[in-house]
Amino acid sequence: MQLTCPMCKEKTTWKENPWRPFCSERCKLIDLGKWVLEEYKIHEEPAEEEKREGT
């Protein structure tokens, strides 16, 4: 099964790829670094308490 690396967009395989879904350890570490530096964020709705405090 072939897939596209989410970082560099190169084609890679799923089978026998220790870094999947990335094509290499380098791409995997770049992605991890982006999470650590908070370049990626998961947005969520404020909790009920926070909504009440804000009004």
DAJOZI-V152608 format. One record per helix or strand of 2 or more residues. SS is the DSSP state (a for helix, b for strand). FROM is the first residue (numbers start at 1). TO is the last residue. If there is no record, write none. Layout:
BEGIN
ss->SS from->FROM to->TO
ss->SS from->FROM to->TO
END
This chain:
BEGIN
ss->b from->2 to->4
ss->b from->11 to->13
ss->a from->25 to->36
ss->a from->48 to->53
END
